[in-house]
Amino acid sequence: MALKFLGIWPNTPDDGSPTIWLDDTTGDLIIQSWKADQPTIRAAQEVGSVPGHSTDVPEHETVIRLPANMLQFIPRPEDVASMCDDASNEDDSEDDGGNSGT
């Protein structure tokens, strides 16, 4: 797994700030942010998602609140594909099996 830093809360203090990274192998976003408070979690559970799907938050998951000003750092699908391709090409260029320049 290779992570690429995408952005951090503008004018951040020294620690504890929302941050976003991209796993350039899978295209997954890794997000550090504030845990949602209980009223937010209850509201999300009341709204639900798809019919029949549990609204409980499993032990291995959490609900985070991502501040609106962090949306600028979330890449669009076409950007993610390009970033992953770029990382893959960089990996390929490091060891070309002695075929450089051919």
C-alpha positions as CSV (number, residue, x, y, z in Angstrom):
1,M,0.0,0.0,0.0
2,A,1.4,3.4,-1.0
3,L,-0.4,6.5,0.3
4,K,-0.4,9.8,-1.4
5,F,-1.2,12.9,0.8
6,L,-4.1,14.9,-0.7
7,G,-4.8,17.6,1.8
8,I,-5.2,18.7,5.4
9,W,-7.5,21.1,7.2
10,P,-6.4,24.6,6.1
11,N,-4.4,26.6,8.7
12,T,-4.1,23.5,10.8
13,P,-2.7,23.5,14.3
14,D,0.1,21.0,15.0
15,D,-2.1,18.0,15.5
16,G,-5.5,16.4,15.4
17,S,-6.6,17.9,12.1
18,P,-8.8,16.3,9.3
19,T,-6.5,14.8,6.7
20,I,-7.1,12.9,3.4
21,W,-4.8,10.4,1.7
22,L,-5.2,8.3,-1.5
23,D,-4.2,4.6,-1.6
24,D,-2.7,4.7,-5.1
25,T,-2.9,0.9,-5.4
26,T,-6.7,0.6,-4.7
27,G,-8.0,4.1,-5.2
28,D,-9.4,4.1,-1.7
29,L,-9.5,7.3,0.3
30,I,-8.0,7.2,3.8
31,I,-9.7,9.9,5.9
32,Q,-8.8,11.2,9.4
33,S,-11.5,13.4,10.8
34,W,-13.7,14.1,13.8
35,K,-15.9,11.3,15.0
36,A,-19.6,12.0,14.5
37,D,-21.4,12.8,17.8
38,Q,-24.3,10.6,18.9
39,P,-27.0,13.0,17.6
40,T,-25.4,12.8,14.2
41,I,-25.2,9.0,14.3
42,R,-28.8,8.7,15.4
43,A,-29.9,11.1,12.6
44,A,-28.0,9.0,10.1
45,Q,-29.6,5.8,11.5
46,E,-33.1,7.4,11.2
47,V,-32.5,8.3,7.6
48,G,-31.0,4.9,6.8
49,S,-29.6,3.9,3.4
50,V,-31.1,1.1,1.4
51,P,-34.3,-0.8,2.4
52,G,-33.5,-3.8,4.6
53,H,-29.9,-2.7,5.4
54,S,-29.0,-2.4,9.1
55,T,-28.5,1.0,10.4
56,D,-26.2,-0.2,13.2
57,V,-22.5,0.8,12.9
58,P,-20.5,-2.4,13.1
59,E,-17.6,-2.6,15.5
60,H,-15.0,-2.4,12.7
61,E,-16.5,0.8,11.3
62,T,-17.1,4.4,12.5
63,V,-19.0,7.4,11.4
64,I,-16.9,10.5,10.8
65,R,-17.8,14.1,10.1
66,L,-15.8,15.5,7.2
67,P,-15.8,19.3,7.2
68,A,-17.1,20.9,4.0
69,N,-13.8,22.7,3.3
70,M,-12.1,19.3,3.0
71,L,-14.2,18.4,-0.1
72,Q,-11.8,20.3,-2.2
73,F,-9.2,17.5,-1.6
74,I,-11.4,14.6,-2.6
75,P,-10.5,13.5,-6.2
76,R,-13.1,12.8,-8.8
77,P,-13.1,9.2,-10.3
78,E,-11.2,10.2,-13.4
79,D,-8.5,11.9,-11.1
80,V,-8.2,8.7,-9.0
81,A,-7.7,6.6,-12.1
82,S,-5.0,9.0,-13.4
83,M,-3.2,9.1,-10.0
84,C,-3.2,5.3,-9.7
85,D,-1.9,5.0,-13.3
86,D,0.8,7.5,-12.6
87,A,1.9,5.6,-9.5
88,S,1.9,2.4,-11.5
89,N,4.0,3.9,-14.2
90,E,6.4,5.3,-11.7
91,D,6.8,1.8,-10.2
92,D,7.4,0.4,-13.7
93,S,10.0,3.0,-14.5
94,E,12.0,2.1,-11.4
95,D,12.9,-1.3,-12.8
96,D,12.4,-1.8,-16.5
97,G,14.4,-5.0,-16.6
98,G,17.3,-3.4,-18.5
99,N,15.0,-2.3,-21.4
100,S,15.3,1.5,-21.0
101,G,15.8,3.3,-24.2
102,T,14.6,0.5,-26.4
